[in-house]
């Protein structure tokens, strides 16, 4: 009981801290959160806060640490492509085969009828070491991404980002009588993000992307470093297979942003050209999960799951909120023989599909899903492919 009372006192202290945020953070610029997409979340309408019963609870809900026996991640590799994904895959295959090409011409061929292009090349890992289970969760991760946004041949921008995350948290379970339980979790994290932004005409941006020395040596570098807090709860009615979860991800995650003239200046120890305070955009999400407990399904080694949730409740109070339909996520998963997982769902009013294979020491899979860049359904749809390889034990 001592550790629970200590945890509760810590939680109350954090709540008091959140209630007295420094005025310096009010009105600060917003940063995107550090997160890694998982095969399950991208194929079932996620990211969800319930269930948080695998290693990705670190990114979904720290309350999930309490209900797991224990899982060690040695490494992971997540390759995420978004945009004209088949053209991008074809370009990648050509590069692998040693084909010569002009990047500006290749990108121009991917423009839509309105002369626009939004493409993402995102690599999570290979650093993905950590542990989740028995009330504890910690991990260290890295992620590299390139985002290209073209509004026309004369207006293009690209952002190259490298980031690292270190996280650690604790959760415990409160029996509520019968088969009812309540899990509470809290997680602290630190992050470091470096990014280089380039803008100009499409041909100029393509020329810079094709010359790493110019990209890193002659363009401003933004370096953001900060800390963060995640908190969450999961209520479970085990006899009925029902669970409800709520998570405040990045409840308070302040950061210091420093701008350097170039990477060479930063590496040389030069003072930043400017600094500012920023906050990672908070996310408050809820989910309801049902695991049907049917004897004939158990005899066939089939484990179905249904999940329905609402992402980012705080967006309802934004100056210009997204259409609430885009924030609803629903999904279905069927696990066969504890090896093969078949998944489907809907998020951003767009379909998700995926599958994964669990070979105990190695997991891999694929998910295909859509995301909406606009504030209403169908304004600007983006198609995504996620391929993941995970070494978990």
Secondary structure, 3 states (H helix, E strand, C coil): CHHHHHHHHHHHHHHHHHHCCCHHHCCCEEECCCCCCCHHHHHCCCCCCCCCCCCCHHHHCHHHHCCCCCEEEEEEEEEEEECCHHHHHHHHHHHHCCCCCCHHHHHHCCCCCCCCEEEEEEEEEEEEEEEEECCEEEEEEEEEEEEEEEEECCEEEEEEEEEEEEEEEEEEEEECCCCEEEEEEEEEEEEEEEEEEEEECHHHHHHHHCCHHHHHHCCCEEEEEEEEEEEEEEEEECCCCEEEEEEEECCCCEEEEEEECCHHHHHCCCCCCEEEEEEECCEEEEEEEECCCCHHHHHCCEEEEEEEEECCHHHHHCCCCCCHHHHEEEEEEEEECCCEEEEEEEECCEEEEEEEEECCCCEEEEEEEEEECCCCCCCCEEEEEEEEEEEEC
